[in-house]
């Protein structure tokens, strides 16, 4: 049971892991109350059709690869003169869509848009709410999942995501090279060496 602003919320526990809790029986109104209650805690909320996933504040195992990958991607975009707008973890979704999520990183390419072109997820633990379903409803054209130094790219084709070998948004980007540099121990050296490889 949660108590937020004097209001008791009784979700049904679906799954509990050290850094993640999945609960059901959450309406959109309850989500808004919980969202306000978690402000400033660092917790991240993902919602889909009455299910709410609450992630604890993120660890170095999550944040370091996230920042390394985002710096590598941004370096590539700058070297190739591709205009981009980093949106970070801005929440996307709505009550009408029945879902909402905060990507680990997200980008609009060429111009600012309400919906990012690319969302990036750093996977440290598996399971929980289906992130791709939330992104599909929102209409994010491409989603990358980075896990243990490997990138899986999902491209929204018609109404479904397809696992593809290369980015459809950035077809000239060598993902294997990006993976290699994302696994380097030193972030600063990784970005510098990646930039040198692009020139």
Backbone torsions as a table, in degrees:
resi	resn	phi	psi	omega
1	UNK	NA	132.9	173.3
2	UNK	-102.7	145.7	170.5
3	UNK	-126.2	116.8	-178.3
4	UNK	-128.6	126.4	-179.7
5	UNK	51.4	40.3	177.4
6	UNK	78.4	2.6	-178.6
7	UNK	-108.1	128.0	178.9
8	UNK	-85.6	132.7	178.1
9	UNK	-123.5	121.5	-175.5
10	UNK	-111.7	85.6	177.1
11	UNK	-80.2	165.3	174.1
12	UNK	-100.0	126.2	-178.3
13	UNK	-71.8	126.7	178.3
14	UNK	-102.3	-45.0	-175.4
15	UNK	-154.9	141.2	175.5
16	UNK	-132.7	124.1	175.7
17	UNK	-126.2	167.5	-176.0
18	UNK	-53.0	-37.3	-177.8
19	UNK	-116.7	10.6	-176.2
20	UNK	-150.9	139.5	174.1
21	UNK	-126.7	135.4	176.5
22	UNK	-117.5	123.7	-179.2
23	UNK	-127.4	155.6	176.9
24	UNK	-115.3	-176.9	178.1
25	UNK	65.3	41.5	179.8
26	UNK	-116.1	116.4	174.9
27	UNK	-82.1	168.6	178.4
28	UNK	-63.0	-37.7	178.1
29	UNK	-63.7	-41.0	176.6
30	UNK	-65.2	-38.0	178.2
31	UNK	-59.1	-44.9	-179.2
32	UNK	-61.8	-38.9	179.1
33	UNK	-66.5	-46.3	178.9
34	UNK	-63.5	-40.4	179.5
35	UNK	-57.1	-45.7	178.5
36	UNK	-64.5	-37.0	-179.4
37	UNK	-68.7	-26.8	-178.8
38	UNK	-92.9	-0.7	180.0
39	UNK	-56.5	132.5	177.5
40	UNK	83.9	-2.6	-178.9
41	UNK	-91.3	-17.4	-175.4
42	UNK	87.3	-5.6	178.1
43	UNK	-68.7	146.5	179.4
44	UNK	-118.4	133.0	-175.1
45	UNK	-111.4	132.3	173.0
46	UNK	-122.8	133.8	-174.3
47	UNK	-127.9	137.8	175.6
48	UNK	-154.3	115.6	172.5
49	UNK	48.5	49.3	175.5
50	UNK	89.4	-3.7	176.8
51	UNK	-105.4	138.6	-179.6
52	UNK	-125.8	128.5	175.7
53	UNK	-107.6	126.3	179.5
54	UNK	-113.5	117.0	178.9
55	UNK	-101.5	134.9	178.0
56	UNK	-69.4	164.7	176.9
57	UNK	-50.7	141.1	-168.4
58	UNK	-77.6	149.9	-175.7
59	UNK	-96.4	173.0	175.5
60	UNK	-59.7	-32.0	179.8
61	UNK	-63.1	-21.4	178.1
62	UNK	-99.7	-48.7	-171.4
63	UNK	-70.1	-39.4	-177.7
64	UNK	-64.5	-49.3	176.9
65	UNK	-64.5	-31.8	178.1
66	UNK	-61.4	-48.4	-178.7
67	UNK	-69.3	-37.4	178.5
68	UNK	-63.1	-48.3	-178.8
69	UNK	-62.7	-41.8	-179.4
70	UNK	-66.0	-39.1	177.9
71	UNK	-66.8	-38.5	177.1
72	UNK	-63.3	-46.5	-179.6
73	UNK	-63.2	-44.4	-179.5
74	UNK	-65.0	-36.0	176.1
75	UNK	-62.9	-44.1	178.4
76	UNK	-59.5	-47.5	-178.2
77	UNK	-61.5	-39.3	179.3
78	UNK	-69.5	-44.3	180.0
79	UNK	-62.1	-37.3	-178.6
80	UNK	-88.6	5.9	179.2
81	UNK	55.3	42.6	175.8
82	UNK	-100.9	115.4	-179.3
83	UNK	-65.5	136.2	179.9
84	UNK	-147.9	159.0	177.7
85	UNK	-131.2	111.4	179.9
86	UNK	-76.0	128.3	-179.8
87	UNK	-109.2	-3.7	178.7
88	UNK	59.2	-133.1	-176.6
89	UNK	-106.6	36.1	177.1
90	UNK	-57.3	129.3	-177.7
91	UNK	-65.5	132.4	176.4
92	UNK	-124.9	149.3	-178.7
93	UNK	124.9	178.5	-177.9
94	UNK	-163.0	166.3	176.9
95	UNK	-61.9	-39.7	-179.5
96	UNK	-61.5	-34.1	179.6
97	UNK	-83.5	-14.0	179.9
98	UNK	74.7	16.5	-179.7
99	UNK	-161.1	156.7	174.2
100	UNK	-157.7	153.6	-174.7
101	UNK	-156.1	154.0	170.5
102	UNK	-108.7	109.5	175.8
103	UNK	-63.7	158.8	173.0
104	UNK	-67.6	-42.4	173.5
105	UNK	-146.2	152.0	176.2
106	UNK	-150.8	153.7	-174.7
107	UNK	-141.9	142.5	165.5
108	UNK	-102.8	134.5	178.7
109	UNK	-103.5	140.0	175.5
110	UNK	75.9	-40.2	179.7
111	UNK	-157.1	160.3	177.6
112	UNK	-69.5	139.5	180.0
113	UNK	-140.9	160.6	176.7
114	UNK	-69.4	-37.3	180.0
115	UNK	-108.4	127.3	179.9
116	UNK	-66.4	153.2	175.4
117	UNK	-76.6	-32.0	-173.7
118	UNK	-135.6	130.3	172.2
119	UNK	-117.1	141.1	-180.0
120	UNK	-121.4	132.9	177.3
121	UNK	-121.0	131.4	173.7
122	UNK	-99.0	116.8	-175.0
123	UNK	-96.0	116.3	176.0
124	UNK	-108.6	-38.3	174.6
125	UNK	-128.5	146.3	-178.5
126	UNK	-98.2	169.6	179.4
127	UNK	94.7	-173.4	179.8
128	UNK	87.5	-159.9	-177.4
129	UNK	-67.3	143.1	179.3
130	UNK	-73.5	98.6	-178.6
131	UNK	-59.4	-39.4	-178.5
132	UNK	-61.0	-34.4	179.0
133	UNK	-66.6	-39.7	176.0
134	UNK	-62.6	-47.8	-179.7
135	UNK	-63.2	-36.2	178.6
136	UNK	-62.4	-45.1	-179.8
137	UNK	-64.2	-36.8	179.7
138	UNK	-73.2	-32.4	179.6
139	UNK	94.2	32.4	176.6
140	UNK	-73.9	119.9	-174.2
141	UNK	-61.1	-33.7	-176.7
142	UNK	-146.1	139.9	179.2
143	UNK	-129.7	132.2	175.7
144	UNK	-110.1	135.3	171.6
145	UNK	-113.5	118.3	176.2
146	UNK	-100.4	122.9	178.4
147	UNK	-142.3	122.4	179.9
148	UNK	51.5	39.1	175.5
149	UNK	83.9	4.8	177.6
150	UNK	-115.1	142.9	-178.7
151	UNK	-111.2	125.1	172.3
152	UNK	-105.8	127.9	-176.1
153	UNK	-108.8	127.7	176.9
154	UNK	-115.8	124.5	-178.8
155	UNK	-108.9	130.7	178.5
156	UNK	-77.4	111.5	-178.9
157	UNK	-119.6	113.4	-172.9
158	UNK	64.2	-106.5	-177.5
159	UNK	-118.4	7.4	-177.4
160	UNK	-133.6	153.3	173.8
161	UNK	-84.9	141.5	174.6
162	UNK	-122.1	136.1	173.9
163	UNK	-72.9	124.4	-176.6
164	UNK	-124.4	160.4	-177.1
165	UNK	-79.9	-32.3	-176.9
166	UNK	-129.5	156.1	176.3
167	UNK	-63.7	131.3	176.1
168	UNK	-79.1	-27.4	178.8
169	UNK	-77.4	-34.8	-176.4
170	UNK	-129.4	68.1	-171.5
171	UNK	-62.5	-21.3	-179.7
172	UNK	-88.5	-6.5	-180.0
173	UNK	-74.7	125.8	177.6
174	UNK	-83.2	100.7	-177.0
175	UNK	-65.2	-32.5	179.0
176	UNK	-64.7	-38.5	176.7
177	UNK	-65.7	-42.8	178.0
178	UNK	-60.2	-42.7	177.2
179	UNK	-60.2	-46.4	-178.1
180	UNK	-56.8	-50.4	-177.8
181	UNK	-70.9	-27.2	178.4
182	UNK	-69.8	-20.2	-179.9
183	UNK	-90.8	-8.0	-178.9
184	UNK	-64.0	145.0	-175.5
185	UNK	-68.6	-35.3	-176.6
186	UNK	-103.1	114.5	-175.9
187	UNK	-61.4	-44.9	-177.8
188	UNK	-60.7	-48.9	179.2
189	UNK	-64.1	-37.9	-179.2
190	UNK	-59.7	-47.4	-178.4
191	UNK	-66.5	-44.0	-179.9
192	UNK	-62.5	-43.6	-179.9
193	UNK	-67.6	-36.6	177.2
194	UNK	-63.2	-45.2	179.2
195	UNK	-61.1	-43.0	178.1
196	UNK	-60.6	-36.2	-179.4
197	UNK	-68.4	-21.8	-178.0
198	UNK	-84.9	-13.6	-174.2
199	UNK	-98.1	NA	NA
